[in-house]
Amino acid sequence: MRVPNRSPGRQPGPAVASTTPTRRLPSGDRPAEGARPDLAAYRSAVAELLVEVGALADTPSTTARQVLLDQRLREPAIAAVLDATPQGLVGARETLLLELARHQPAAGASTPDLTALVRVHLLSRVDALWWRDTPTLLTDEQVRTSIDLVDLEWLRRRGLLGFRYREQPATTLGRGWRTVRRLVRPGAAPPTEGLLIPRARREMIALLNDLAREFAAVSRPGTPPLWVTSLTRSAEHQHRLRRRGHAAVVPSGHSQGWAADVELDWYGRFGARAALAGLLLARQDTGEINLVDEGHAWHLCLAPGARRRFRRAYEAEMGV
């Protein structure tokens, strides 16, 4: 992933409750009071760390990998961000080492190797920094009933969505029919299970609609619209995904309603992958979103500073 040139730094916004006790750096190692973590420097440092982790990804290198992470996570560019999250630097380090110890690659899962796991964990900490005061939607029922979320199906039927998605089949018959369609028309749609509960925050809908319009303007004729493979997910569902080997961090921007996953690799068949990646990276450059490369799809999280603008955009689009 290209390292952005600009960063909005630390922005005001709500945070995530964490089950890990908050522990901070000793006062002598902390950034100055009121200092804003440099997100561009953080992403650059993480990119360098990933190269080193990749060289130590084999089992015999476990001890060396732990030493590397312990040293590199304390570097100022990384420590400043991790220490500003609910877990703090020590909690983030312990969680990452535990994730690495538990890591068992699963066929078809979104974390094929240790390097990907480290990338997802560390880059998703920007989400935790931004939304550290936002309550987590703990259960599927909370996702279904939250007044902060709206029904995507209602909007889709009225032609108010510029992006595509599909729901997860609720029955065995539905899952069987999808399998048949995949066999008959392979590649006709991205390889995604779909949304378990098609509901999202208004601001995220406006962001995705805006991105879909921009993508349609730069892609070739015949390129399918933007595909969203995941949106709001409860913490309960995050744990289900983790048990199946997916890179589902806890807490997550998904379970706070501020994150989405958009398909990327599938657009290679239409010659549009690079264009979509460029649009996403440009938005990260301006501080509008945080990005995490999760393989065939990219995770994006809305920045708190862009929340008001996209809320107004949603109200204008929907006439409310």
N, C-alpha and C positions, 0 to 999 in steps of 0.2 A: 504494500500500500504506500502511496506517495505520502510524504510527511508534509503537512500543511505549512504555509509560510506565516500565517497569522493566527492569533488566538485571542478570544475575548477575555482570557484570564478567568479568574473566579467570579461567578456572577451570583447575585442574591437569588435564593430560591429554597424551597422546602426540602427536608432531608428524610432519609429512610431509616426506619428503626432497624436495629441489627441485634442478632442474638449473641454476637461476640462482644465481650466487654470492651468498652472504649479505653484504649491505652495509647498514650501519646509519646512522642519523642521527648527525651530530656530537654529541658529548656534551652540548653546551650546548642542543641542541634536543630531547633525549630527555626522556620523562617521568621523574619521580623513580624511583630504584631501588625495586622492590617495588610500584610503583603499578599498579593494575589498570585496563586500558582500559575506558572507559565505553561499553558497547555501545549503550545507548539514544541517547547523544549521537552516536555514530558513525553509527547508522542515520538519525538526524535530519539530520546533516550530508550524508550521501550523498543523501538525498531532495532537499535543497536544491540540491546539485550537479547532480542529474539534470535539474532544471528548466532550469538554465543550459546544460547540454549539449544539451538538446532545442532550445534557441533557436539553437544553433550546429551543427546536424546536417547542414547542406548542405556540399557539397564546397568552395566558396570559403572556408569558415570553418575550414579545417583548421588553419592557424597559430594563429588565435584560440583554437581548441579546445585545442590543445596548451598554450598559455600558461595558459588557465583551469585545466586539469588540474594543471599544474605548481604553480600557486599554491595551489589548493584542497586538493590531497593533502598539503600541508605544514601545513595547519591542525591544531592540537593534537588535536582530536577524531578526525580521520581518521588523522593520523600516528601516534598512540599505538597504534592497532590494527595498521596496516600494518607498523610497525617491530617488532612483536612476532611477526610471522609469519616463516617460514623465509627468505623472500626479502628481508625488510626493506623499508623505504620505497622506497629507490632501485630495488630489483629489481621491486617491485610496480608502480611508476610506469613503468619501462621495458617491462615485460610488457604493461601496459595500452595504452601508446602503440603498441606493435608490433601488438597485436590490432586496434586501430583502423585502422592502416595496411593491414592484411591483409583487413579486413572486406569481404566480398562477400555481400550478402543472397542467400539461396537460397529458391526457392519451397517453402513447407511447412516451412522450418527454424524453430527455436525462437528465433532472434535476428533479428527483422525489421528492426531499425534500430540505429543507434549508441547511442541512449539505453539500449535493452535490453541491449546488450553491456556497457556501463559498469555498469549495475545488477547484472547477473549476476556480473561479475568482482569488483566491490567487496564486495557482500554475501556472496559465497562465501568471502571472506577470513576471515570469522568461523570457518568450518569449519576452515580452515588453522591458525588460531590455536589452536582447541580441540584438534585432533588432530595436532599438529605432530610428535609422536614415533611415530605409528603407521605401520608399513611399508605401502607401497602394493602392492596385488595387480597385478603388472605384466602378466600374461598371462591369457587365458581359461582356460588349464589350471590356473593357480593358483587361480582362482575355483572351478573344478570340484572341486579336491582339498583346499582349505583346511579344516583341522579346526575353524576358528573359525566356519564357515558350516554351515547345515543345509539340507536339501532341502525346498523349499516344497511340492513335489508330494506327498511322503510325508505331510506335515501336512494338505494340502488334502483328500486322499482320506479322511482320518480325521475330517474335519469340525472341525479344530482352528484354522482360519483364519477370522477375521471379515471379512476384506477380499478383494476380487477382484483378479485379474490374469490375463493370458494370455501364453503363450509365443510367441516369434517362430516362424513356420513354418520348418521346416528344409529343405523341398523346394520345387521349382517348383510342384508340384501343390498343396501346402499353401498357398502364397501365392496361387495362382489361386483356390482355394476361398474363401479369406478375402475376396478382391476381389469374388467373386460374392455372398457374404453381405452385404458392405457395400452393394452395389448393390440387393439385394433388401430389406434392412432398414436403411436409412440412419439413423444416430443410435441404433441399438440398443445400441451400445457406444462408449466413447470412441475418438477417432481416434488410436490408439497402435499402434506396431509390436509392443509387448509385450516381455517379458523375454527376453534372449538366453540367460541361464543362471539358472533360478529357484532361487537360493540366497541366504541372508541370515543376518546375525548374529542370535543369539537375542534380544538386547535390542531390535533393530529390529522383530522379529516381535511382541514383547510391546507395544511402542509403537504399532504399526499396529493391532493387535487392540484396544488400549485406545481409540484414536482412532475405530476403526470402531464400537465399542459406543456411544461418546458421540455420534457422528454419527447412528446409528440412533435414538437416544433423542430427538433434537431435530428430525429431518426428518419430512416428511409421510409417511403410509402410501403405499406403492408406490414410494418413492424407492429406487433401487438402492443396495446397500452401497458402502462406500468402495472406489474403484478406485485401485490402485497401478500406475503406468505405467512405473516404473523402480526398480531396487534396486541390488544390487551389480553394478558394471561394472569390468572390468579397465582399466588405463591403455591397453592395446592397443585396447580397444573405444572408449575416449574419443577416441583419435586417429582412429579410423574415423568417428566422429560429427563430429569437427571438419572432416574432409575433405569431409563432406557439408553443411557450413554450419551445423551446430547449435552451440548455446552450451554446449560441453563443455569446462570448464576443466581444466587440468592443473597441479598435482595436484588431485584432487577427493575430496570425502567419499565419493562413490560407489565409487571404487577403493580405499577403505580400509574399506568396508563399513558406514559410519556415516550414510549418506544414502539418501533415497528421494524419488521424485517422485509426487505424488498429483494425480489429475485434479481440475480445479476448474470450468472453464467449461462442461463438459458437463452439470453439475448445474443450470445455469440453466434447462434445459427442464423440470426437476422443481420449480423454485422453491426449490432448496436450496443454491444457490451461496453466498449470503451467510451462511447458517448454518455451512457448512463453513469458509469463510474466517474467520469469527468464532472458531470453535474453534481453528483453527491459530494465529491471532494471540494468543489468550489463552494458549496454551502457550508462545509466544515471550515474552509479557509476564512469565511466571513463570520464565523462564530455562531451560525444559526443552528447547527446540529453537531452531535458527536457521532463518529462512525466506528464500527467494529467489523472487520472482515471475518465472517463466519463460514467462509467457503463458498458454496454456490449462491448464498444470499448474504447481503450486508445488513447489519443492524444499524438503525439510526435512532437517535434520541434528540428530542427538541430541547434547545437551550432555554432557560428561564427568561432570558432577555428578549426572546422572540415570541413568547407566549401571548402577550397582549395584541401584537400585530396580527397573529393568526386567528385569535378569537374574533377580532373585528372583521377579518376576511371571511370567516365562517358565517358570521351574522349577515354580512353583505351578500354572500352567495346564496344563502338560504332564505333571505328576506325576513329575518327575524330581528 
